[in-house]
Every structure is written in structure tokens, then in C-alpha cells.
Amino acid sequence: MNVRPNSELLTICNCCPCCCLWRVYPNLSDTIQNDFYKLPGVSLKYDIESCVGCGKCVEVCFADCITIKDNKVSIDQEVCIGCGQCSNNCPTNAIELQYEKRDVQSVYDKINSLVNIKS
């Protein structure tokens, strides 16, 4: 797209598997993960009792922060980038992506100050 850093492109990535540069281009450095992080106010909540240990969340996790231990999910919240792929693919809805309205609004306001967001 011929866009340079700090130029015209502004994105909030939630890891769609069809166009994520991190996943599409195999020659990118593994250290690119250091440039991805969860938006403020985004967190994962998971219910151990609902988890059946199927591993679907592990398969789709872009940040490799999910493991299955003793047939139950374990998520490293410090590594998680909040993409939501795990919650979208969990067959028992044991994982939920949560947004704190206060923080999401502050992110919206910051982006709106940079570009005109149309509601």
C-alpha cells in the first residue's frame, strides 16, 4: 500500500487470518509480536468449568498465549493481544473477550482526534 510508519495508515488489528501480515508473510521476524499488544480495557475472561479441553483456542491463538493443562485452558494474559480468535472459536463459550466501556471510549476518542471517525 506504499504507506510508511507515521504516515496515512491507521489500523486497529483484531487478527483476521486472511490479511494479518504477521501470519501471511512467513519471512517476517517472530519478534514482530513485540509490536502487538492489547488495547487498554480489553481482557479475557475464561470459565474453567465450561472448558472441555478441545484445544480449538490453542489452534487459532495468534499470540501463542494459550495452553491446555489437565484438559483445561490456561491463558497468559501478559502475552495475549486481545484479538478474540479464541473466544470466537470456543465451542463451549468458555472464553469471553471483555471490553471496559470507559477504556474503549478513551481509545475511540484518541483515534477520533487523529482521524474523523464516522459513526
C-alpha positions in Angstrom: 0.0 0.0 0.0 3.1 2.2 0.0 2.3 3.6 3.4 5.2 4.3 5.7 5.2 4.4 9.5 3.5 7.5 10.9 2.0 8.2 7.5 -1.6 7.7 6.4 -2.5 4.2 7.6 -4.1 3.8 11.0 -5.4 0.4 11.9 -6.7 -1.5 14.9 -5.8 -5.1 14.3 -8.0 -7.9 15.6 -6.2 -10.6 13.8 -8.3 -11.6 10.8 -6.5 -14.7 9.4 -6.9 -13.6 5.8 -4.8 -10.4 5.9 -2.7 -10.4 9.0 0.8 -9.6 7.8 2.2 -11.4 10.9 0.6 -14.7 9.6 0.5 -14.2 5.9 4.2 -13.4 5.3 6.3 -16.3 6.7 9.5 -14.3 6.4 8.6 -11.7 9.0 10.5 -11.9 12.2 9.0 -13.7 15.1 9.8 -10.6 17.2 7.0 -8.7 15.4 4.8 -10.0 18.2 6.5 -7.4 20.5 4.8 -4.7 18.4 1.3 -6.1 19.1 -0.5 -5.5 22.4 -3.9 -5.5 23.8 -5.9 -2.3 23.7 -6.5 -0.7 27.1 -9.6 -2.1 28.7 -9.6 -5.3 26.7 -9.3 -8.5 28.7 -10.2 -12.2 28.5 -12.4 -14.0 31.0 -12.5 -17.7 30.9 -14.6 -20.3 32.8 -12.5 -23.3 33.7 -15.7 -25.4 34.4 -17.0 -24.8 30.9 -13.8 -25.7 29.2 -13.7 -29.2 27.7 -10.0 -29.1 26.7 -10.6 -29.4 23.0 -7.7 -27.1 22.1 -9.5 -25.1 19.4 -8.5 -21.9 21.1 -4.8 -23.0 21.0 -5.0 -23.7 17.3 -6.3 -20.2 16.5 -4.3 -18.1 19.0 -2.1 -15.7 17.1 0.0 -14.8 20.2 0.6 -18.4 21.3 -0.5 -17.5 24.8 -3.0 -20.3 25.3 -2.1 -23.8 26.6 -4.2 -26.7 27.7 -3.2 -28.1 31.1 -5.1 -31.1 32.7 -7.7 -30.7 29.9 -8.4 -27.1 30.9 -7.5 -23.8 29.3 -4.7 -21.6 30.6 -4.1 -18.1 29.2 -1.1 -15.9 29.7 -2.8 -12.5 30.0 0.6 -10.7 29.7 1.2 -12.2 26.2 -2.4 -12.1 25.0 -3.1 -9.4 22.3 -6.8 -9.4 22.7 -7.6 -10.5 19.2 -10.7 -12.5 20.2 -10.0 -15.5 18.0 -10.1 -17.9 21.0 -13.5 -16.7 22.1 -14.9 -16.7 18.6 -13.8 -20.4 18.1 -14.6 -21.8 21.6 -17.4 -24.4 21.1 -18.5 -24.1 24.7 -18.1 -20.3 25.1 -15.7 -20.9 27.9 -13.7 -17.8 26.8 -15.1 -14.3 26.5 -13.4 -11.2 25.3 -14.4 -8.3 27.5 -14.3 -4.5 27.0 -14.4 -1.9 29.7 -16.6 0.8 28.2 -14.5 3.6 29.9 -11.3 2.4 28.3 -12.8 1.7 24.9 -14.3 5.2 24.8 -10.8 6.7 25.6 -9.3 4.7 22.7 -12.2 5.9 20.4 -11.6 9.5 21.5 -7.8 9.2 20.8 -8.4 7.8 17.3 -11.1 10.3 16.6 -8.6 13.1 17.4 -6.3 11.7 14.7 -8.9 10.9 12.0 -12.5 11.7 11.5 -14.4 8.6 12.6 -17.9 8.4 11.1 -20.5 6.7 13.4 
